[in-house]
Structure formats: C-alpha cells, structure tokens
C-alpha cells in the first residue's frame, strides 16, 4: 500500500515538473522585465504658476535623457531640458529706454535705433533644466512586464532669463554689459515629479511615455542691478511649471540567451 502511494506521488511530481519544463520550452512561461539603457527624447507643454506666472506665459520644454532600466523595473538616469517661450508678462521691462510712442505688440518692444528709425525688438523666454532622475515602473499587467505606470522624481539645476534679441545691435542701451541689466537672469535648484503611462513593444519598435509633470524651482534673481526698475534683482522665487509631457524611447535592452537560441 505504501509503495502504491509513493508511486502515485512520484507520478504527480513528475507531471508537474514536466508541465513546467514544457511551458519553458514552448515559450508559455510568463515574460520577465527586460533591463538595459534607454535613450529618451522628451517634449512638454507647460503652464506656469507662482512667481513664474508673473513673468511668463505658457512655455515648452524639449530635451534628451539617458536612462537605465533594471530587471526589477527601477529607472535611473540624467536628463536635460531646453525651456522656450514667447509670452512675456514683465510690464516694467525696459520702460526707461522706451518713449511714450513705443508700443508692445506680438512680442516686439519698440525702440528708436541709431538712425532714428522705430524698430521692433523681440523678447523671448529661454532657459534650461538639468538633473538626475530616478523612479519605477509599476506593472499593470503581468503579461507585459515592462509596461505600466512610470513614476519619476528628478532633482537638479534650473536657469531662465529674458532673451532680448537685438539681432543687428542697433539699440545702444541693449549692448554688452548693459543687456544684463534687463534680462532677469534667474537660477537655482529644482525638483520635478512625473507620472505617466509607459509602453515598450515586444520588438522595440514602438516605445513611448505620456503623462503629467510638475516642476518646482527654488530660485533667485542673479543680477546686481536692474536699470528699468532701479533696484537689485536678488529676491527668492518659487517657479512652478505644470505640464503634459510625452517622450519616445530607444531601448537598448540586454538579450537573453534563450532569445538568441530561438530567434
């Protein structure tokens, strides 16, 4: 009787083991997350808040990132964003070098040039943010272990200023060191939070992320003196950007030996 019982247990164990080996052999085992480097291009549409909203309107960010994804879906890397915008809200800007007939329209500030002609000088928002990033992909479906909700935190350095584009250098008050008295150079530390859906295709052809982004800059004005308002620009600022961010991935994942065997 004992022999029969042992024999039945042996058959059941063998059947389970054979079933598991068969699943592995024919590729039905649940896939596992892949690991490797990821080249990432990002674009964002931002709405400013706090002190940022007093100076600028909507803006855009564009830049690359280099990330590393572990087999446990942790993400580490570095990123760089250019900040670009054309909506300027600084009402007092250059009031000391314009006249009562000067107009501000379409992003142009009017001045009298060296020849006595009235010209328009465009002013833009320009800046950058560079930092280190870390986070994790939370898998929503075990069948697709690389895809899911990606949560990222980035910390680093941000800088922005007014780009007063006197292309032909025809306004004497905006030449050389004088220009620094108007550009509102500002910089400092920032922290950024991102939450979005991330997708990696099986054959690495379609790979992207899209989600919501919030950047908080703890900055300070860096000019000793502003000519138009006649005071230093060294106040502490809270610069906030809320936005929608999207990115395209070029993954360089490590290939498993069984993938090479059955390819």
Secondary structure by P-SEA (a helix, b strand, c coil): caaaaaaaaaaaaaaaaaaaaaaaaaccccbbbbbbbbbbbbbbbbbbccccccccccccccccccccccccccccccbbbbbbbccccccccccccccccccccccbbbbbccccbbbbbbbbbbbcccbbbbbbbbbcccccccccbbbbbbbbbbbbbbbccccccccccccccccccccbbbbbbbbbbbbbbbbbccccccccccbbbbbbbbbbbccccccccccccbbbbbbbbbbcccccccccccccaaaaaac
